Amino acid sequence: MRYAGVVSLPVLLQPFRARNYRLFFGGQVVSLIGTWMTQTATLWLVYQLSGSAALLGVLAMATQIPSFLAAPLGGVLVDRFNRHRLLLLTQAASLVQSALLAIFAWMGMLDLPHLVVLGVMQGCINAVDLPARQAAVVEFVEDKHLLAAAIAMNSSLFNLARLIGPAVAGFLLAGFGAAWCFTLDAVSYLAVLAGLLAMRVKPFTPRPHLRHPWVELRESLAYVRNYRPIRVLIAMVAVHSMLGMGYSVLAPVMAKDIFRGDARILGFLMSASALGSVFGGLYLGSRRRIRGLGRIIVAGGLLSTAGLAGYALSRNYALTLVFLMITGTGGIWVIASCNTVVQTLVDDEMRGRVMSLFGMAFIGTMPFGSLLLGYLAQHWGAPAALGVCAAGTLVSSLVFLSVLPGLRAAASEKMARIEPLEIT
């Protein structure tokens, strides 16, 4: 299947015909690498300072819980205000947060309380930034037929950064210290700000008849609750994010205690799953239709289960990297496929609020998984904690498979309006 006016490029590259999307993508490439450098450095510092797996979970909880609590209100803001300007504000705020980390690190004052407070600050920023980015992609691409490819490319971008950032951070940590990771992260935000400022955006038209934010929030919750396909997809993302994506919080434990390595081993462990996610995202981006994404969500959940189980049991470093690649591939199939179908089904006037709930499920549930993983790892060991996660992703995948026929039927009316696309 080819789309009018975009026959000269493979499906995977067609979103790049949109100038604004090219600028957005290019800036994010640089910025997200810096973000993952900071996350890797933070995890390593916490484990070095405390030696506690449980504290790793507490830090992740503190950093991500604002997204769970504030994301719905962030979605209301995204539907009320200019998304382009919101992104400029959130990216500028993130630059300040990373600069503060760098300043404290260079001054030798960075300790656990600083890391927690600045992590909470970034979590509050993300509560608005995530739904704004998700909703703005539709505006940047413009052609809704290319939405699946754009989302897959965004997922590949995110995981390409997750591949490069931790590996670079590992070498910087081992040779120069965490301050360089935080400094380069702060500088990286200049790229995304430059891209946003260079965009040509349409004049913003405020929605008429704005109601009280709490009324709009209740409306979005009712919308998701009453439309079963979106409700189930968001629930699937929540479970998979909590149990199938939190394994990275234990990477310092695995690197230091299981494989007796340094920060470079940590970087490679975190990058391995990202490499699998890049391959998985490129596959999704090369697909021409939404048809089949339901089965891919199930397959992704089962792949994640297999990868997590192997990660828990393996004591061979090379084999562990392979299992992490499998886990990363499965994870991106679940999250990106659910994202694509939700973005396709949601009504435009509800997009920001619904995507904030999606972000709440994706980012906001991770802290609960991280807290659980940290507790289990502290008392049972990291391999046993990973085994619990594998069991959870297996159950969620089988439940989703059992309800998939009903989701197809419920979504068929909306999907029929979008050319011959359907979820099957």
TORLOMI-882445 format. One record per residue (C-alpha): x, y, z; residue number from 1. Coordinates in Angstrom, 1 decimal, always signed. Layout:
BEGIN
X/Y/Z/NUM
...
This chain:
BEGIN
+0.0/+0.0/+0.0/1
+1.3/+3.5/-0.9/2
+0.1/+6.8/+0.1/3
-0.5/+9.6/-2.3/4
+2.3/+12.1/-2.5/5
+4.8/+10.0/-0.5/6
+5.5/+7.2/-2.9/7
+9.2/+8.0/-3.2/8
+10.2/+7.0/+0.3/9
+9.9/+3.8/+2.3/10
+7.1/+3.8/+4.9/11
+9.6/+4.1/+7.7/12
+11.0/+7.4/+6.3/13
+7.8/+9.0/+5.1/14
+7.2/+11.0/+8.3/15
+10.4/+12.9/+7.6/16
+8.8/+14.6/+4.6/17
+7.3/+16.9/+7.2/18
+9.7/+19.7/+8.1/19
+8.5/+20.1/+11.6/20
+8.9/+16.4/+12.3/21
+12.4/+16.4/+11.0/22
+13.3/+19.3/+13.3/23
+11.6/+17.6/+16.3/24
+13.3/+14.3/+15.6/25
+16.7/+15.7/+15.1/26
+16.6/+17.7/+18.4/27
+15.3/+14.7/+20.3/28
+18.1/+12.5/+19.0/29
+20.7/+14.6/+20.8/30
+18.6/+15.4/+23.9/31
+17.5/+11.9/+24.7/32
+21.1/+10.6/+24.5/33
+21.9/+13.1/+27.3/34
+18.9/+12.1/+29.3/35
+20.0/+8.4/+29.3/36
+23.5/+9.4/+30.3/37
+22.1/+11.2/+33.3/38
+19.8/+8.3/+34.2/39
+22.7/+5.8/+34.1/40
+25.0/+8.1/+36.1/41
+22.3/+8.6/+38.7/42
+21.6/+4.9/+39.2/43
+25.3/+4.2/+39.5/44
+25.9/+7.0/+42.0/45
+22.9/+5.9/+44.2/46
+24.2/+2.3/+44.3/47
+27.7/+3.4/+45.0/48
+26.7/+5.7/+47.8/49
+24.2/+3.4/+49.4/50
+24.9/-0.2/+48.3/51
+21.1/-0.7/+48.6/52
+18.9/-2.2/+45.9/53
+15.8/-1.0/+47.8/54
+17.1/+2.6/+47.6/55
+17.3/+2.3/+43.8/56
+13.6/+1.6/+43.8/57
+12.9/+4.5/+46.2/58
+14.8/+6.9/+43.9/59
+12.9/+5.6/+40.8/60
+9.7/+6.0/+42.8/61
+10.5/+9.6/+43.7/62
+11.5/+10.5/+40.2/63
+8.5/+9.0/+38.4/64
+5.6/+9.3/+40.9/65
+4.9/+12.9/+39.9/66
+4.0/+11.6/+36.4/67
+1.5/+9.2/+37.9/68
-0.1/+11.9/+40.1/69
+0.0/+14.9/+37.9/70
-0.1/+13.5/+34.3/71
-4.0/+13.7/+34.0/72
-3.9/+17.5/+34.9/73
-0.9/+17.8/+32.5/74
-3.2/+16.3/+29.8/75
-5.8/+19.0/+30.5/76
-3.1/+21.7/+30.0/77
-2.1/+20.0/+26.7/78
-5.6/+20.2/+25.4/79
-6.1/+23.8/+26.5/80
-2.8/+25.5/+25.4/81
-0.4/+25.7/+22.5/82
+1.5/+22.3/+22.5/83
+4.5/+23.8/+20.8/84
+5.0/+26.5/+23.5/85
+4.4/+23.9/+26.2/86
+7.2/+21.8/+24.7/87
+9.5/+24.9/+24.7/88
+8.8/+25.4/+28.4/89
+9.2/+21.8/+29.5/90
+12.5/+21.4/+27.6/91
+13.9/+24.7/+29.0/92
+12.9/+23.5/+32.5/93
+14.6/+20.1/+31.9/94
+17.8/+22.0/+30.9/95
+17.7/+23.9/+34.2/96
+17.2/+20.6/+36.1/97
+20.2/+18.9/+34.4/98
+22.3/+22.1/+34.9/99
+21.6/+22.0/+38.6/100
+22.8/+18.3/+38.7/101
+26.0/+19.3/+36.9/102
+26.7/+22.2/+39.2/103
+26.2/+20.2/+42.4/104
+28.4/+17.4/+40.9/105
+31.2/+19.7/+40.0/106
+31.1/+21.3/+43.4/107
+31.3/+17.9/+45.1/108
+28.0/+18.5/+46.8/109
+25.8/+15.9/+45.0/110
+24.4/+13.4/+47.5/111
+21.2/+11.3/+47.9/112
+18.9/+14.1/+49.0/113
+20.0/+16.3/+46.0/114
+19.4/+13.3/+43.6/115
+15.9/+12.7/+45.1/116
+14.8/+16.3/+45.0/117
+16.0/+17.0/+41.5/118
+14.5/+13.7/+40.4/119
+11.1/+14.8/+41.7/120
+11.6/+18.1/+39.8/121
+12.2/+16.2/+36.6/122
+9.1/+14.0/+37.2/123
+6.9/+17.1/+37.6/124
+8.3/+18.4/+34.3/125
+7.6/+15.1/+32.6/126
+4.0/+15.1/+33.7/127
+3.4/+17.9/+31.2/128
+6.2/+17.1/+28.7/129
+5.2/+13.5/+27.9/130
+1.5/+14.1/+26.9/131
+2.6/+17.3/+25.0/132
+5.1/+15.3/+23.0/133
+2.7/+12.5/+22.3/134
+0.0/+14.8/+21.1/135
+2.3/+17.1/+19.2/136
+3.6/+14.3/+17.0/137
+0.2/+14.2/+15.2/138
+0.5/+17.9/+14.5/139
+4.1/+17.6/+13.4/140
+3.4/+14.8/+10.9/141
+0.0/+16.1/+9.8/142
-0.8/+13.0/+7.7/143
-2.6/+10.6/+10.0/144
-1.8/+7.6/+7.7/145
+1.9/+8.1/+8.7/146
+1.1/+8.1/+12.4/147
+2.1/+4.5/+13.0/148
+5.4/+5.0/+11.3/149
+6.1/+8.3/+13.2/150
+5.3/+6.6/+16.6/151
+7.5/+3.7/+15.7/152
+10.3/+6.0/+14.6/153
+9.9/+8.0/+17.9/154
+10.2/+4.7/+19.8/155
+13.3/+3.7/+17.8/156
+14.7/+7.2/+18.5/157
+14.1/+6.8/+22.3/158
+15.7/+3.4/+22.3/159
+18.6/+4.4/+20.0/160
+19.3/+7.0/+22.7/161
+19.0/+4.3/+25.3/162
+21.5/+2.3/+23.4/163
+24.1/+5.1/+23.0/164
+23.6/+7.1/+26.2/165
+24.3/+4.4/+28.8/166
+27.3/+3.0/+26.9/167
+28.8/+6.5/+26.7/168
+27.9/+7.2/+30.4/169
+29.6/+4.0/+31.5/170
+32.9/+5.1/+30.0/171
+32.6/+8.6/+31.3/172
+31.7/+7.4/+34.8/173
+34.7/+5.0/+34.8/174
+37.2/+7.6/+33.4/175
+36.0/+11.1/+34.3/176
+33.0/+11.0/+36.8/177
+29.3/+11.8/+36.8/178
+29.7/+15.5/+36.4/179
+30.5/+15.2/+32.7/180
+27.3/+13.1/+32.1/181
+25.1/+15.8/+33.7/182
+26.9/+18.6/+31.9/183
+26.6/+17.0/+28.5/184
+22.9/+16.3/+29.2/185
+22.3/+20.0/+30.0/186
+24.0/+21.1/+26.8/187
+22.0/+18.5/+24.8/188
+18.7/+20.3/+25.5/189
+19.9/+23.2/+23.3/190
+19.5/+21.0/+20.3/191
+15.8/+20.3/+20.9/192
+15.1/+23.9/+21.8/193
+16.8/+25.0/+18.6/194
+14.6/+22.5/+16.6/195
+11.4/+23.7/+18.2/196
+12.3/+27.4/+17.6/197
+13.0/+26.7/+14.0/198
+9.6/+25.1/+13.3/199
+6.8/+26.8/+11.3/200
+3.7/+26.1/+13.3/201
+0.1/+27.0/+12.5/202
-1.5/+29.6/+14.7/203
-3.0/+28.1/+17.8/204
-6.8/+28.1/+18.0/205
-8.0/+27.7/+21.6/206
-10.9/+25.3/+22.2/207
-14.2/+27.0/+22.6/208
-16.3/+26.6/+25.7/209
-13.5/+25.6/+28.1/210
-14.8/+24.1/+31.3/211
-13.2/+23.7/+34.7/212
-10.1/+21.5/+34.6/213
-11.6/+19.0/+37.0/214
-14.7/+18.7/+34.7/215
-12.4/+18.0/+31.7/216
-10.4/+15.6/+33.7/217
-13.5/+13.6/+34.7/218
-14.6/+13.7/+31.1/219
-11.4/+12.1/+30.0/220
-11.6/+9.4/+32.6/221
-15.2/+8.7/+31.6/222
-14.2/+8.6/+27.9/223
-11.5/+5.9/+28.6/224
-13.7/+4.0/+31.0/225
-16.6/+3.8/+28.5/226
-14.5/+2.8/+25.5/227
-13.2/-0.7/+26.1/228
-10.5/-0.9/+23.4/229
-8.6/+2.2/+24.8/230
-9.3/+1.1/+28.4/231
-7.8/-2.3/+27.8/232
-4.8/-1.0/+25.9/233
-3.9/+1.5/+28.6/234
-4.3/-1.2/+31.2/235
-2.0/-3.5/+29.2/236
+0.6/-0.7/+29.1/237
+0.3/-0.1/+32.8/238
+0.9/-3.7/+33.7/239
+3.7/-4.2/+31.2/240
+5.4/-0.9/+32.3/241
+5.2/-1.8/+35.9/242
+6.5/-5.4/+35.6/243
+8.1/-5.6/+32.2/244
+10.0/-2.3/+32.0/245
+11.4/-1.8/+35.5/246
+14.3/-4.2/+35.1/247
+16.7/-1.4/+34.3/248
+16.6/-0.3/+38.0/249
+18.4/-3.5/+39.0/250
+21.1/-3.1/+36.3/251
+23.6/-1.7/+38.9/252
+23.0/-4.7/+41.1/253
+23.5/-7.2/+38.2/254
+26.6/-5.3/+37.0/255
+28.3/-5.0/+40.3/256
+27.1/-8.1/+42.3/257
+26.3/-10.8/+39.7/258
+28.9/-10.0/+37.0/259
+31.5/-8.3/+39.2/260
+31.9/-5.4/+36.8/261
+32.2/-1.6/+36.9/262
+30.2/+1.3/+35.4/263
+31.1/+0.1/+31.8/264
+29.3/-3.2/+32.4/265
+26.3/-1.3/+33.7/266
+26.3/+0.8/+30.5/267
+26.4/-2.3/+28.3/268
+23.6/-4.0/+30.2/269
+21.4/-1.0/+29.8/270
+22.3/-0.6/+26.1/271
+21.6/-4.2/+25.2/272
+17.9/-4.0/+25.9/273
+17.9/-0.7/+24.0/274
+19.4/-2.4/+20.9/275
+16.6/-4.9/+20.9/276
+14.1/-2.0/+21.2/277
+15.7/-0.3/+18.2/278
+15.3/-3.4/+16.0/279
+11.7/-3.9/+17.3/280
+10.9/-0.2/+16.6/281
+12.3/-0.3/+13.1/282
+10.2/-3.4/+12.3/283
+7.1/-1.6/+13.5/284
+8.0/+1.5/+11.5/285
+8.4/-0.6/+8.3/286
+4.8/-1.9/+8.6/287
+2.3/-0.3/+6.2/288
-0.9/-1.0/+8.2/289
-2.3/-1.2/+11.7/290
-3.7/-4.6/+10.8/291
-1.9/-7.2/+13.0/292
-0.9/-4.9/+15.9/293
-3.1/-6.8/+18.3/294
-1.2/-10.0/+17.7/295
+2.1/-8.1/+17.9/296
+1.1/-6.8/+21.3/297
+0.7/-10.4/+22.5/298
+3.9/-11.5/+20.8/299
+5.8/-8.6/+22.4/300
+4.5/-9.6/+25.9/301
+5.6/-13.2/+25.4/302
+9.0/-12.1/+24.1/303
+9.4/-9.9/+27.2/304
+8.5/-12.8/+29.4/305
+11.2/-15.0/+27.7/306
+13.8/-12.3/+27.9/307
+13.2/-11.5/+31.6/308
+13.2/-15.2/+32.5/309
+16.5/-15.7/+30.7/310
+18.0/-12.5/+32.3/311
+17.0/-13.8/+35.7/312
+18.5/-17.3/+35.2/313
+21.6/-16.5/+33.1/314
+25.1/-16.2/+34.7/315
+26.8/-15.9/+31.3/316
+27.5/-12.3/+30.4/317
+27.2/-12.6/+26.7/318
+24.0/-14.7/+26.9/319
+22.6/-12.1/+29.3/320
+23.1/-9.4/+26.7/321
+21.1/-11.5/+24.2/322
+18.3/-12.0/+26.7/323
+18.2/-8.3/+27.3/324
+17.9/-7.6/+23.6/325
+14.9/-10.0/+23.4/326
+13.3/-8.2/+26.4/327
+13.8/-4.8/+24.7/328
+12.3/-6.0/+21.4/329
+9.2/-7.4/+23.2/330
+8.8/-4.3/+25.3/331
+8.8/-1.9/+22.3/332
+6.3/-4.1/+20.5/333
+3.9/-3.8/+23.4/334
+4.3/-0.1/+24.2/335
+4.6/+1.3/+20.6/336
+1.8/-0.8/+19.2/337
-0.6/+0.2/+22.1/338
+0.4/+3.8/+21.5/339
-0.3/+3.6/+17.8/340
-3.8/+2.0/+18.2/341
-4.8/+4.4/+21.0/342
-3.7/+7.4/+18.9/343
-5.6/+6.1/+16.0/344
-8.8/+5.5/+18.0/345
-8.9/+8.6/+20.2/346
-11.0/+11.6/+19.1/347
-8.9/+14.7/+18.4/348
-10.5/+16.9/+21.0/349
-9.6/+14.3/+23.7/350
-6.1/+13.5/+22.4/351
-4.0/+15.4/+25.0/352
-6.0/+14.2/+28.0/353
-6.2/+10.6/+26.8/354
-2.5/+10.6/+26.0/355
-1.8/+11.9/+29.5/356
-3.6/+8.9/+30.9/357
-1.5/+6.7/+28.5/358
+1.7/+8.5/+29.9/359
+0.4/+7.9/+33.4/360
+0.1/+4.2/+32.6/361
+3.5/+4.1/+30.9/362
+5.7/+6.3/+33.0/363
+3.6/+6.6/+36.1/364
+3.3/+3.0/+37.0/365
+7.1/+2.3/+36.6/366
+7.8/+3.7/+40.1/367
+5.6/+1.1/+41.7/368
+7.4/-1.6/+39.8/369
+10.7/-0.1/+40.7/370
+9.8/+0.0/+44.4/371
+8.6/-3.6/+44.2/372
+11.7/-4.7/+42.4/373
+14.0/-3.0/+44.8/374
+12.2/-4.5/+47.8/375
+12.3/-8.0/+46.3/376
+15.9/-7.7/+45.2/377
+16.9/-6.5/+48.7/378
+15.3/-9.5/+50.4/379
+15.3/-12.3/+47.7/380
+18.0/-11.2/+45.3/381
+17.8/-9.5/+41.9/382
+17.3/-12.8/+39.9/383
+14.2/-13.7/+42.0/384
+12.8/-10.2/+41.5/385
+13.2/-10.5/+37.8/386
+11.5/-13.9/+37.8/387
+8.4/-12.3/+39.5/388
+8.3/-9.7/+36.7/389
+8.5/-12.4/+34.0/390
+5.5/-14.2/+35.6/391
+3.5/-10.9/+35.6/392
+4.2/-10.2/+31.9/393
+3.2/-13.7/+31.0/394
-0.2/-13.4/+32.8/395
-1.0/-10.0/+31.3/396
-0.1/-11.2/+27.7/397
-2.4/-14.3/+28.1/398
-5.2/-12.1/+29.4/399
-4.9/-9.7/+26.5/400
-4.9/-12.5/+24.1/401
-8.2/-13.8/+25.6/402
-10.0/-10.4/+25.2/403
-8.5/-9.5/+21.7/404
-11.5/-10.8/+19.7/405
-13.8/-8.5/+21.7/406
-11.5/-5.5/+21.2/407
-11.6/-6.1/+17.4/408
-15.4/-6.0/+17.4/409
-15.6/-2.9/+19.6/410
-13.1/-0.9/+17.5/411
-14.3/-2.0/+14.1/412
-16.6/+1.0/+13.6/413
-13.9/+3.6/+14.2/414
-11.3/+1.7/+12.3/415
-13.5/+1.4/+9.3/416
-13.4/+5.2/+8.9/417
-9.6/+5.2/+8.5/418
-9.2/+3.8/+5.0/419
-9.0/+0.0/+5.2/420
-7.1/-0.1/+8.4/421
-8.1/-2.3/+11.3/422
-6.7/-3.9/+14.5/423
-6.6/-7.6/+14.1/424
